[in-house]
Amino acid sequence: MNGREFLAQCMAVPAILDSLADDQDLREAGLNSGEIVLAVMLLEERVGRALGDDEIASLTTMESIDALLRTADASAWDAA
């Protein structure tokens, strides 16, 4: 699952993602604080651990979400 597919699950209006550049700030693109909190909670489930404050603060773009998901996927392969 990529960052766009993941984030669409957290949004009331996922169509916002259609015009979102990978390096565009998510808040500036229209994500609200509730959607961002939900995304963090689901990311923590996905990676299997609580995210640190620095990690949460760094989740500002689609690129950063994709990077975290890739790390989680790589860890899952390593554990298998």
PyMOL Python script that loads the backbone (N, CA, C, O; Angstrom):
from pymol import cmd

cmd.read_pdbstr("""\
ATOM      1  N   MET A   1       0.844  -1.168   0.000  1.00  0.00           N
ATOM      2  CA  MET A   1       0.000   0.000   0.000  1.00  0.00           C
ATOM      3  C   MET A   1       0.892   1.235   0.000  1.00  0.00           C
ATOM      4  O   MET A   1       1.847   1.324   0.772  1.00  0.00           O
ATOM      5  N   ASN A   2       0.574   2.177  -0.866  1.00  0.00           N
ATOM      6  CA  ASN A   2       1.360   3.407  -0.885  1.00  0.00           C
ATOM      7  C   ASN A   2       0.710   4.479  -0.013  1.00  0.00           C
ATOM      8  O   ASN A   2      -0.386   4.287   0.514  1.00  0.00           O
ATOM      9  N   GLY A   3       1.389   5.593   0.129  1.00  0.00           N
ATOM     10  CA  GLY A   3       0.925   6.657   0.993  1.00  0.00           C
ATOM     11  C   GLY A   3      -0.424   7.234   0.585  1.00  0.00           C
ATOM     12  O   GLY A   3      -1.236   7.566   1.448  1.00  0.00           O
ATOM     13  N   ARG A   4      -0.674   7.357  -0.699  1.00  0.00           N
ATOM     14  CA  ARG A   4      -1.963   7.900  -1.170  1.00  0.00           C
ATOM     15  C   ARG A   4      -3.114   6.969  -0.806  1.00  0.00           C
ATOM     16  O   ARG A   4      -4.151   7.419  -0.319  1.00  0.00           O
ATOM     17  N   GLU A   5      -2.932   5.692  -1.038  1.00  0.00           N
ATOM     18  CA  GLU A   5      -3.972   4.722  -0.676  1.00  0.00           C
ATOM     19  C   GLU A   5      -4.196   4.722   0.832  1.00  0.00           C
ATOM     20  O   GLU A   5      -5.333   4.676   1.302  1.00  0.00           O
ATOM     21  N   PHE A   6      -3.115   4.772   1.572  1.00  0.00           N
ATOM     22  CA  PHE A   6      -3.203   4.778   3.023  1.00  0.00           C
ATOM     23  C   PHE A   6      -3.932   6.025   3.510  1.00  0.00           C
ATOM     24  O   PHE A   6      -4.870   5.931   4.302  1.00  0.00           O
ATOM     25  N   LEU A   7      -3.504   7.182   3.041  1.00  0.00           N
ATOM     26  CA  LEU A   7      -4.072   8.439   3.508  1.00  0.00           C
ATOM     27  C   LEU A   7      -5.539   8.592   3.106  1.00  0.00           C
ATOM     28  O   LEU A   7      -6.314   9.209   3.838  1.00  0.00           O
ATOM     29  N   ALA A   8      -5.926   8.048   1.972  1.00  0.00           N
ATOM     30  CA  ALA A   8      -7.322   8.131   1.530  1.00  0.00           C
ATOM     31  C   ALA A   8      -8.259   7.496   2.555  1.00  0.00           C
ATOM     32  O   ALA A   8      -9.411   7.912   2.677  1.00  0.00           O
ATOM     33  N   GLN A   9      -7.783   6.499   3.290  1.00  0.00           N
ATOM     34  CA  GLN A   9      -8.592   5.839   4.309  1.00  0.00           C
ATOM     35  C   GLN A   9      -8.867   6.755   5.500  1.00  0.00           C
ATOM     36  O   GLN A   9      -9.801   6.512   6.264  1.00  0.00           O
ATOM     37  N   CYS A  10      -8.074   7.786   5.659  1.00  0.00           N
ATOM     38  CA  CYS A  10      -8.145   8.662   6.830  1.00  0.00           C
ATOM     39  C   CYS A  10      -8.909   9.953   6.557  1.00  0.00           C
ATOM     40  O   CYS A  10      -9.109  10.762   7.463  1.00  0.00           O
ATOM     41  N   MET A  11      -9.333  10.145   5.323  1.00  0.00           N
ATOM     42  CA  MET A  11      -9.873  11.440   4.929  1.00  0.00           C
ATOM     43  C   MET A  11     -11.365  11.401   4.643  1.00  0.00           C
ATOM     44  O   MET A  11     -11.891  10.422   4.113  1.00  0.00           O
ATOM     45  N   ALA A  12     -12.029  12.482   5.003  1.00  0.00           N
ATOM     46  CA  ALA A  12     -13.444  12.632   4.687  1.00  0.00           C
ATOM     47  C   ALA A  12     -13.630  12.907   3.200  1.00  0.00           C
ATOM     48  O   ALA A  12     -14.624  12.489   2.607  1.00  0.00           O
ATOM     49  N   VAL A  13     -12.669  13.614   2.595  1.00  0.00           N
ATOM     50  CA  VAL A  13     -12.734  13.951   1.171  1.00  0.00           C
ATOM     51  C   VAL A  13     -11.426  13.527   0.505  1.00  0.00           C
ATOM     52  O   VAL A  13     -10.551  14.361   0.273  1.00  0.00           O
ATOM     53  N   PRO A  14     -11.287  12.230   0.196  1.00  0.00           N
ATOM     54  CA  PRO A  14     -10.015  11.754  -0.370  1.00  0.00           C
ATOM     55  C   PRO A  14      -9.695  12.329  -1.743  1.00  0.00           C
ATOM     56  O   PRO A  14      -8.565  12.192  -2.212  1.00  0.00           O
ATOM     57  N   ALA A  15     -10.652  12.966  -2.395  1.00  0.00           N
ATOM     58  CA  ALA A  15     -10.392  13.573  -3.705  1.00  0.00           C
ATOM     59  C   ALA A  15      -9.334  14.667  -3.616  1.00  0.00           C
ATOM     60  O   ALA A  15      -8.726  15.021  -4.626  1.00  0.00           O
ATOM     61  N   ILE A  16      -9.108  15.205  -2.420  1.00  0.00           N
ATOM     62  CA  ILE A  16      -8.043  16.198  -2.220  1.00  0.00           C
ATOM     63  C   ILE A  16      -6.710  15.631  -2.694  1.00  0.00           C
ATOM     64  O   ILE A  16      -5.853  16.366  -3.183  1.00  0.00           O
ATOM     65  N   LEU A  17      -6.544  14.332  -2.547  1.00  0.00           N
ATOM     66  CA  LEU A  17      -5.274  13.693  -2.906  1.00  0.00           C
ATOM     67  C   LEU A  17      -4.991  13.735  -4.393  1.00  0.00           C
ATOM     68  O   LEU A  17      -3.835  13.634  -4.802  1.00  0.00           O
ATOM     69  N   ASP A  18      -6.034  13.884  -5.221  1.00  0.00           N
ATOM     70  CA  ASP A  18      -5.845  13.904  -6.672  1.00  0.00           C
ATOM     71  C   ASP A  18      -4.959  15.051  -7.127  1.00  0.00           C
ATOM     72  O   ASP A  18      -4.253  14.934  -8.129  1.00  0.00           O
ATOM     73  N   SER A  19      -4.990  16.156  -6.399  1.00  0.00           N
ATOM     74  CA  SER A  19      -4.198  17.322  -6.805  1.00  0.00           C
ATOM     75  C   SER A  19      -3.020  17.579  -5.872  1.00  0.00           C
ATOM     76  O   SER A  19      -2.394  18.637  -5.938  1.00  0.00           O
ATOM     77  N   LEU A  20      -2.718  16.624  -5.013  1.00  0.00           N
ATOM     78  CA  LEU A  20      -1.645  16.785  -4.033  1.00  0.00           C
ATOM     79  C   LEU A  20      -0.318  16.311  -4.602  1.00  0.00           C
ATOM     80  O   LEU A  20      -0.190  15.163  -5.026  1.00  0.00           O
ATOM     81  N   ALA A  21       0.662  17.194  -4.609  1.00  0.00           N
ATOM     82  CA  ALA A  21       2.024  16.816  -5.021  1.00  0.00           C
ATOM     83  C   ALA A  21       2.677  16.037  -3.885  1.00  0.00           C
ATOM     84  O   ALA A  21       2.347  16.237  -2.716  1.00  0.00           O
ATOM     85  N   ASP A  22       3.604  15.150  -4.232  1.00  0.00           N
ATOM     86  CA  ASP A  22       4.267  14.320  -3.224  1.00  0.00           C
ATOM     87  C   ASP A  22       5.009  15.126  -2.170  1.00  0.00           C
ATOM     88  O   ASP A  22       5.144  14.682  -1.030  1.00  0.00           O
ATOM     89  N   ASP A  23       5.491  16.312  -2.544  1.00  0.00           N
ATOM     90  CA  ASP A  23       6.247  17.132  -1.598  1.00  0.00           C
ATOM     91  C   ASP A  23       5.443  18.287  -1.009  1.00  0.00           C
ATOM     92  O   ASP A  23       6.001  19.147  -0.328  1.00  0.00           O
ATOM     93  N   GLN A  24       4.149  18.311  -1.263  1.00  0.00           N
ATOM     94  CA  GLN A  24       3.282  19.377  -0.755  1.00  0.00           C
ATOM     95  C   GLN A  24       2.898  19.115   0.701  1.00  0.00           C
ATOM     96  O   GLN A  24       2.648  17.973   1.088  1.00  0.00           O
ATOM     97  N   ASP A  25       2.856  20.167   1.495  1.00  0.00           N
ATOM     98  CA  ASP A  25       2.480  20.058   2.896  1.00  0.00           C
ATOM     99  C   ASP A  25       1.025  19.601   3.006  1.00  0.00           C
ATOM    100  O   ASP A  25       0.135  20.187   2.389  1.00  0.00           O
ATOM    101  N   LEU A  26       0.794  18.564   3.785  1.00  0.00           N
ATOM    102  CA  LEU A  26      -0.544  17.978   3.903  1.00  0.00           C
ATOM    103  C   LEU A  26      -1.553  18.949   4.502  1.00  0.00           C
ATOM    104  O   LEU A  26      -2.704  18.986   4.067  1.00  0.00           O
ATOM    105  N   ARG A  27      -1.146  19.723   5.479  1.00  0.00           N
ATOM    106  CA  ARG A  27      -2.078  20.676   6.092  1.00  0.00           C
ATOM    107  C   ARG A  27      -2.452  21.761   5.117  1.00  0.00           C
ATOM    108  O   ARG A  27      -3.615  22.159   5.053  1.00  0.00           O
ATOM    109  N   GLU A  28      -1.497  22.248   4.358  1.00  0.00           N
ATOM    110  CA  GLU A  28      -1.775  23.279   3.359  1.00  0.00           C
ATOM    111  C   GLU A  28      -2.685  22.739   2.257  1.00  0.00           C
ATOM    112  O   GLU A  28      -3.420  23.500   1.628  1.00  0.00           O
ATOM    113  N   ALA A  29      -2.636  21.435   2.025  1.00  0.00           N
ATOM    114  CA  ALA A  29      -3.454  20.816   0.988  1.00  0.00           C
ATOM    115  C   ALA A  29      -4.903  20.633   1.430  1.00  0.00           C
ATOM    116  O   ALA A  29      -5.776  20.374   0.602  1.00  0.00           O
ATOM    117  N   GLY A  30      -5.163  20.766   2.729  1.00  0.00           N
ATOM    118  CA  GLY A  30      -6.539  20.676   3.198  1.00  0.00           C
ATOM    119  C   GLY A  30      -6.831  19.588   4.199  1.00  0.00           C
ATOM    120  O   GLY A  30      -7.981  19.435   4.610  1.00  0.00           O
ATOM    121  N   LEU A  31      -5.828  18.821   4.612  1.00  0.00           N
ATOM    122  CA  LEU A  31      -6.084  17.815   5.650  1.00  0.00           C
ATOM    123  C   LEU A  31      -6.306  18.525   6.971  1.00  0.00           C
ATOM    124  O   LEU A  31      -5.589  19.465   7.312  1.00  0.00           O
ATOM    125  N   ASN A  32      -7.304  18.067   7.713  1.00  0.00           N
ATOM    126  CA  ASN A  32      -7.559  18.695   9.004  1.00  0.00           C
ATOM    127  C   ASN A  32      -6.854  17.906  10.104  1.00  0.00           C
ATOM    128  O   ASN A  32      -6.335  16.814   9.869  1.00  0.00           O
ATOM    129  N   SER A  33      -6.845  18.472  11.295  1.00  0.00           N
ATOM    130  CA  SER A  33      -6.099  17.862  12.390  1.00  0.00           C
ATOM    131  C   SER A  33      -6.640  16.484  12.755  1.00  0.00           C
ATOM    132  O   SER A  33      -5.860  15.600  13.112  1.00  0.00           O
ATOM    133  N   GLY A  34      -7.941  16.280  12.677  1.00  0.00           N
ATOM    134  CA  GLY A  34      -8.513  14.966  12.974  1.00  0.00           C
ATOM    135  C   GLY A  34      -8.036  13.906  12.001  1.00  0.00           C
ATOM    136  O   GLY A  34      -7.744  12.777  12.395  1.00  0.00           O
ATOM    137  N   GLU A  35      -7.958  14.270  10.727  1.00  0.00           N
ATOM    138  CA  GLU A  35      -7.480  13.328   9.711  1.00  0.00           C
ATOM    139  C   GLU A  35      -6.002  13.001   9.929  1.00  0.00           C
ATOM    140  O   GLU A  35      -5.574  11.863   9.734  1.00  0.00           O
ATOM    141  N   ILE A  36      -5.241  13.993  10.330  1.00  0.00           N
ATOM    142  CA  ILE A  36      -3.815  13.767  10.580  1.00  0.00           C
ATOM    143  C   ILE A  36      -3.624  12.876  11.803  1.00  0.00           C
ATOM    144  O   ILE A  36      -2.778  11.982  11.792  1.00  0.00           O
ATOM    145  N   VAL A  37      -4.400  13.112  12.850  1.00  0.00           N
ATOM    146  CA  VAL A  37      -4.315  12.268  14.052  1.00  0.00           C
ATOM    147  C   VAL A  37      -4.697  10.832  13.709  1.00  0.00           C
ATOM    148  O   VAL A  37      -4.027   9.894  14.142  1.00  0.00           O
ATOM    149  N   LEU A  38      -5.762  10.651  12.941  1.00  0.00           N
ATOM    150  CA  LEU A  38      -6.171   9.308  12.524  1.00  0.00           C
ATOM    151  C   LEU A  38      -5.065   8.640  11.716  1.00  0.00           C
ATOM    152  O   LEU A  38      -4.777   7.460  11.916  1.00  0.00           O
ATOM    153  N   ALA A  39      -4.448   9.381  10.813  1.00  0.00           N
ATOM    154  CA  ALA A  39      -3.361   8.825  10.006  1.00  0.00           C
ATOM    155  C   ALA A  39      -2.207   8.363  10.901  1.00  0.00           C
ATOM    156  O   ALA A  39      -1.643   7.290  10.683  1.00  0.00           O
ATOM    157  N   VAL A  40      -1.858   9.167  11.902  1.00  0.00           N
ATOM    158  CA  VAL A  40      -0.771   8.781  12.809  1.00  0.00           C
ATOM    159  C   VAL A  40      -1.141   7.507  13.566  1.00  0.00           C
ATOM    160  O   VAL A  40      -0.317   6.603  13.705  1.00  0.00           O
ATOM    161  N   MET A  41      -2.378   7.437  14.053  1.00  0.00           N
ATOM    162  CA  MET A  41      -2.814   6.242  14.791  1.00  0.00           C
ATOM    163  C   MET A  41      -2.752   4.999  13.914  1.00  0.00           C
ATOM    164  O   MET A  41      -2.294   3.947  14.360  1.00  0.00           O
ATOM    165  N   LEU A  42      -3.207   5.113  12.675  1.00  0.00           N
ATOM    166  CA  LEU A  42      -3.180   3.966  11.767  1.00  0.00           C
ATOM    167  C   LEU A  42      -1.751   3.617  11.347  1.00  0.00           C
ATOM    168  O   LEU A  42      -1.425   2.445  11.163  1.00  0.00           O
ATOM    169  N   LEU A  43      -0.907   4.630  11.199  1.00  0.00           N
ATOM    170  CA  LEU A  43       0.501   4.359  10.895  1.00  0.00           C
ATOM    171  C   LEU A  43       1.162   3.603  12.033  1.00  0.00           C
ATOM    172  O   LEU A  43       1.964   2.699  11.798  1.00  0.00           O
ATOM    173  N   GLU A  44       0.832   3.966  13.263  1.00  0.00           N
ATOM    174  CA  GLU A  44       1.401   3.254  14.406  1.00  0.00           C
ATOM    175  C   GLU A  44       0.964   1.793  14.396  1.00  0.00           C
ATOM    176  O   GLU A  44       1.760   0.904  14.702  1.00  0.00           O
ATOM    177  N   GLU A  45      -0.289   1.543  14.048  1.00  0.00           N
ATOM    178  CA  GLU A  45      -0.752   0.152  13.926  1.00  0.00           C
ATOM    179  C   GLU A  45       0.027  -0.564  12.830  1.00  0.00           C
ATOM    180  O   GLU A  45       0.444  -1.711  12.994  1.00  0.00           O
ATOM    181  N   ARG A  46       0.214   0.119  11.725  1.00  0.00           N
ATOM    182  CA  ARG A  46       0.878  -0.483  10.565  1.00  0.00           C
ATOM    183  C   ARG A  46       2.330  -0.838  10.869  1.00  0.00           C
ATOM    184  O   ARG A  46       2.803  -1.909  10.488  1.00  0.00           O
ATOM    185  N   VAL A  47       3.046   0.069  11.562  1.00  0.00           N
ATOM    186  CA  VAL A  47       4.460  -0.197  11.857  1.00  0.00           C
ATOM    187  C   VAL A  47       4.632  -1.037  13.113  1.00  0.00           C
ATOM    188  O   VAL A  47       5.725  -1.536  13.381  1.00  0.00           O
ATOM    189  N   GLY A  48       3.562  -1.197  13.884  1.00  0.00           N
ATOM    190  CA  GLY A  48       3.613  -2.064  15.049  1.00  0.00           C
ATOM    191  C   GLY A  48       4.269  -1.460  16.269  1.00  0.00           C
ATOM    192  O   GLY A  48       4.748  -2.183  17.142  1.00  0.00           O
ATOM    193  N   ARG A  49       4.295  -0.152  16.336  1.00  0.00           N
ATOM    194  CA  ARG A  49       4.903   0.531  17.485  1.00  0.00           C
ATOM    195  C   ARG A  49       4.422   1.972  17.510  1.00  0.00           C
ATOM    196  O   ARG A  49       3.906   2.497  16.524  1.00  0.00           O
ATOM    197  N   ALA A  50       4.608   2.594  18.668  1.00  0.00           N
ATOM    198  CA  ALA A  50       4.295   4.016  18.780  1.00  0.00           C
ATOM    199  C   ALA A  50       5.346   4.825  18.027  1.00  0.00           C
ATOM    200  O   ALA A  50       6.536   4.515  18.079  1.00  0.00           O
ATOM    201  N   LEU A  51       4.904   5.843  17.340  1.00  0.00           N
ATOM    202  CA  LEU A  51       5.837   6.738  16.659  1.00  0.00           C
ATOM    203  C   LEU A  51       6.356   7.764  17.654  1.00  0.00           C
ATOM    204  O   LEU A  51       5.616   8.230  18.520  1.00  0.00           O
ATOM    205  N   GLY A  52       7.612   8.108  17.527  1.00  0.00           N
ATOM    206  CA  GLY A  52       8.194   9.137  18.374  1.00  0.00           C
ATOM    207  C   GLY A  52       7.731  10.520  17.950  1.00  0.00           C
ATOM    208  O   GLY A  52       7.224  10.705  16.843  1.00  0.00           O
ATOM    209  N   ASP A  53       7.905  11.475  18.827  1.00  0.00           N
ATOM    210  CA  ASP A  53       7.496  12.850  18.536  1.00  0.00           C
ATOM    211  C   ASP A  53       8.142  13.382  17.264  1.00  0.00           C
ATOM    212  O   ASP A  53       7.481  14.042  16.462  1.00  0.00           O
ATOM    213  N   ASP A  54       9.426  13.102  17.073  1.00  0.00           N
ATOM    214  CA  ASP A  54      10.120  13.570  15.875  1.00  0.00           C
ATOM    215  C   ASP A  54       9.555  12.919  14.612  1.00  0.00           C
ATOM    216  O   ASP A  54       9.423  13.571  13.576  1.00  0.00           O
ATOM    217  N   GLU A  55       9.226  11.643  14.704  1.00  0.00           N
ATOM    218  CA  GLU A  55       8.640  10.949  13.553  1.00  0.00           C
ATOM    219  C   GLU A  55       7.288  11.555  13.197  1.00  0.00           C
ATOM    220  O   GLU A  55       6.997  11.796  12.026  1.00  0.00           O
ATOM    221  N   ILE A  56       6.470  11.797  14.208  1.00  0.00           N
ATOM    222  CA  ILE A  56       5.146  12.378  13.970  1.00  0.00           C
ATOM    223  C   ILE A  56       5.287  13.767  13.346  1.00  0.00           C
ATOM    224  O   ILE A  56       4.588  14.095  12.388  1.00  0.00           O
ATOM    225  N   ALA A  57       6.178  14.569  13.885  1.00  0.00           N
ATOM    226  CA  ALA A  57       6.385  15.920  13.371  1.00  0.00           C
ATOM    227  C   ALA A  57       6.896  15.915  11.936  1.00  0.00           C
ATOM    228  O   ALA A  57       6.682  16.876  11.197  1.00  0.00           O
ATOM    229  N   SER A  58       7.571  14.840  11.539  1.00  0.00           N
ATOM    230  CA  SER A  58       8.132  14.770  10.185  1.00  0.00           C
ATOM    231  C   SER A  58       7.119  14.309   9.142  1.00  0.00           C
ATOM    232  O   SER A  58       7.408  14.360   7.946  1.00  0.00           O
ATOM    233  N   LEU A  59       5.957  13.867   9.561  1.00  0.00           N
ATOM    234  CA  LEU A  59       4.938  13.371   8.626  1.00  0.00           C
ATOM    235  C   LEU A  59       4.133  14.532   8.047  1.00  0.00           C
ATOM    236  O   LEU A  59       2.964  14.721   8.380  1.00  0.00           O
ATOM    237  N   THR A  60       4.770  15.292   7.188  1.00  0.00           N
ATOM    238  CA  THR A  60       4.144  16.492   6.650  1.00  0.00           C
ATOM    239  C   THR A  60       3.829  16.415   5.167  1.00  0.00           C
ATOM    240  O   THR A  60       3.126  17.273   4.632  1.00  0.00           O
ATOM    241  N   THR A  61       4.346  15.386   4.497  1.00  0.00           N
ATOM    242  CA  THR A  61       4.147  15.248   3.050  1.00  0.00           C
ATOM    243  C   THR A  61       3.831  13.796   2.701  1.00  0.00           C
ATOM    244  O   THR A  61       4.007  12.885   3.510  1.00  0.00           O
ATOM    245  N   MET A  62       3.368  13.616   1.493  1.00  0.00           N
ATOM    246  CA  MET A  62       3.130  12.258   1.007  1.00  0.00           C
ATOM    247  C   MET A  62       4.440  11.480   0.968  1.00  0.00           C
ATOM    248  O   MET A  62       4.466  10.284   1.260  1.00  0.00           O
ATOM    249  N   GLU A  63       5.529  12.160   0.607  1.00  0.00           N
ATOM    250  CA  GLU A  63       6.844  11.511   0.573  1.00  0.00           C
ATOM    251  C   GLU A  63       7.207  10.927   1.934  1.00  0.00           C
ATOM    252  O   GLU A  63       7.731   9.816   2.023  1.00  0.00           O
ATOM    253  N   SER A  64       6.924  11.688   2.997  1.00  0.00           N
ATOM    254  CA  SER A  64       7.301  11.220   4.333  1.00  0.00           C
ATOM    255  C   SER A  64       6.446  10.035   4.769  1.00  0.00           C
ATOM    256  O   SER A  64       6.933   9.143   5.463  1.00  0.00           O
ATOM    257  N   ILE A  65       5.181  10.020   4.371  1.00  0.00           N
ATOM    258  CA  ILE A  65       4.317   8.879   4.687  1.00  0.00           C
ATOM    259  C   ILE A  65       4.763   7.657   3.894  1.00  0.00           C
ATOM    260  O   ILE A  65       4.829   6.552   4.434  1.00  0.00           O
ATOM    261  N   ASP A  66       5.069   7.854   2.614  1.00  0.00           N
ATOM    262  CA  ASP A  66       5.574   6.744   1.794  1.00  0.00           C
ATOM    263  C   ASP A  66       6.848   6.152   2.393  1.00  0.00           C
ATOM    264  O   ASP A  66       7.011   4.933   2.431  1.00  0.00           O
ATOM    265  N   ALA A  67       7.744   7.010   2.858  1.00  0.00           N
ATOM    266  CA  ALA A  67       9.006   6.533   3.436  1.00  0.00           C
ATOM    267  C   ALA A  67       8.751   5.692   4.683  1.00  0.00           C
ATOM    268  O   ALA A  67       9.379   4.649   4.865  1.00  0.00           O
ATOM    269  N   LEU A  68       7.839   6.136   5.540  1.00  0.00           N
ATOM    270  CA  LEU A  68       7.534   5.374   6.746  1.00  0.00           C
ATOM    271  C   LEU A  68       6.883   4.038   6.390  1.00  0.00           C
ATOM    272  O   LEU A  68       7.191   3.015   7.002  1.00  0.00           O
ATOM    273  N   LEU A  69       5.997   4.043   5.415  1.00  0.00           N
ATOM    274  CA  LEU A  69       5.355   2.789   4.998  1.00  0.00           C
ATOM    275  C   LEU A  69       6.375   1.826   4.399  1.00  0.00           C
ATOM    276  O   LEU A  69       6.300   0.622   4.646  1.00  0.00           O
ATOM    277  N   ARG A  70       7.325   2.331   3.619  1.00  0.00           N
ATOM    278  CA  ARG A  70       8.377   1.467   3.056  1.00  0.00           C
ATOM    279  C   ARG A  70       9.200   0.844   4.163  1.00  0.00           C
ATOM    280  O   ARG A  70       9.556  -0.332   4.088  1.00  0.00           O
ATOM    281  N   THR A  71       9.508   1.623   5.194  1.00  0.00           N
ATOM    282  CA  THR A  71      10.269   1.112   6.329  1.00  0.00           C
ATOM    283  C   THR A  71       9.489   0.009   7.026  1.00  0.00           C
ATOM    284  O   THR A  71      10.056  -1.021   7.390  1.00  0.00           O
ATOM    285  N   ALA A  72       8.186   0.220   7.216  1.00  0.00           N
ATOM    286  CA  ALA A  72       7.342  -0.780   7.862  1.00  0.00           C
ATOM    287  C   ALA A  72       7.268  -2.050   7.026  1.00  0.00           C
ATOM    288  O   ALA A  72       7.334  -3.156   7.564  1.00  0.00           O
ATOM    289  N   ASP A  73       7.133  -1.895   5.712  1.00  0.00           N
ATOM    290  CA  ASP A  73       7.076  -3.054   4.825  1.00  0.00           C
ATOM    291  C   ASP A  73       8.394  -3.824   4.842  1.00  0.00           C
ATOM    292  O   ASP A  73       8.404  -5.055   4.844  1.00  0.00           O
ATOM    293  N   ALA A  74       9.498  -3.094   4.855  1.00  0.00           N
ATOM    294  CA  ALA A  74      10.817  -3.751   4.895  1.00  0.00           C
ATOM    295  C   ALA A  74      10.990  -4.509   6.204  1.00  0.00           C
ATOM    296  O   ALA A  74      11.536  -5.612   6.215  1.00  0.00           O
ATOM    297  N   SER A  75      10.529  -3.927   7.305  1.00  0.00           N
ATOM    298  CA  SER A  75      10.627  -4.594   8.602  1.00  0.00           C
ATOM    299  C   SER A  75       9.787  -5.859   8.631  1.00  0.00           C
ATOM    300  O   SER A  75      10.183  -6.857   9.234  1.00  0.00           O
ATOM    301  N   ALA A  76       8.633  -5.824   7.986  1.00  0.00           N
ATOM    302  CA  ALA A  76       7.768  -7.001   7.937  1.00  0.00           C
ATOM    303  C   ALA A  76       8.453  -8.125   7.171  1.00  0.00           C
ATOM    304  O   ALA A  76       8.343  -9.292   7.547  1.00  0.00           O
ATOM    305  N   TRP A  77       9.166  -7.776   6.090  1.00  0.00           N
ATOM    306  CA  TRP A  77       9.886  -8.791   5.323  1.00  0.00           C
ATOM    307  C   TRP A  77      11.026  -9.364   6.137  1.00  0.00           C
ATOM    308  O   TRP A  77      11.295 -10.564   6.086  1.00  0.00           O
ATOM    309  N   ASP A  78      11.700  -8.499   6.892  1.00  0.00           N
ATOM    310  CA  ASP A  78      12.830  -8.968   7.710  1.00  0.00           C
ATOM    311  C   ASP A  78      12.375  -9.925   8.807  1.00  0.00           C
ATOM    312  O   ASP A  78      13.095 -10.854   9.173  1.00  0.00           O
ATOM    313  N   ALA A  79      11.170  -9.686   9.328  1.00  0.00           N
ATOM    314  CA  ALA A  79      10.648 -10.514  10.408  1.00  0.00           C
ATOM    315  C   ALA A  79      10.150 -11.862   9.894  1.00  0.00           C
ATOM    316  O   ALA A  79      10.041 -12.817  10.663  1.00  0.00           O
ATOM    317  N   ALA A  80       9.854 -11.943   8.625  1.00  0.00           N
ATOM    318  CA  ALA A  80       9.298 -13.182   8.052  1.00  0.00           C
ATOM    319  C   ALA A  80      10.329 -14.235   7.812  1.00  0.00           C
ATOM    320  O   ALA A  80      10.002 -15.322   7.335  1.00  0.00           O
TER     321      ALA A  80
END
""", "prot")
cmd.dss("prot")
cmd.show_as("cartoon", "prot")
cmd.util.cbc("prot")
cmd.orient("prot")
